[in-house]
Amino acid sequence: LPLVQLLQTGADKVKRMAAPALAVMRTSTKVALMEAGATRPLVQLLGAASAKALVVMLSRAMRMADGAGLGGGTSVSELAHELVECFMGLAEGDPRIAAMAAGVGGVVPQLIQLLETGSP
């Protein structure tokens, strides 16, 4: 996707100009961008505006068998690790997102356990 390529390799000025439009996109559109491999750049660019899409992706990762990950052939463990890092980074700076993390129904702790032990 050209938009994913822009988020991954585009000039910082262009990314900053695109940020307002990306911030108001529907959660489903942000999820599609994450599935296409733009998780880190999207979270870096949008910060808290990407939190709901991260929750959706975390929930999906919990339901997937390892080896069937999203975005560029990554495994679920790799995807989960990336999502947890991004989500916890957002939660550190925003109490609303920390509360959202608590309300995900234990997904984040389960993902961390999955990464550490190989089983949820």
C-alpha positions, 0 to 999 in steps of 0.5 A: 500500500502506498500509504504504508510505504509513506508511513514507513519511509516518507519524509518527516515533513510529509508524515507531519502533514498527513497526521491530522488526516490519519488521526481522524480515520476510522479505527478499522482503517487504522487496523488495516494500516497496522495489518499492512505493516505500519504499526510502529510508524502509525503509533509514533505519528498518532500517539493516543489516536492509535490506541483503539486500533492497538486494542483491536490488534491486541485482541486479534493477536490473542485469537490467532495461532502462532505462525499466522501473524499479520503484517509481512509474515510475522509470527503472532509472538512477534506481532504481540511483542510489537503491539505490547511495546507500542501500547505500553509506551502510549500508556506510560504517557497517558492515564486514559490509555493506561485505563484502556489497557486495564479494560482490555480484559487482561489481554496485555498481561496474557500477551506478555505471558505468551511471549515469556512462556509460549502459552497464554 
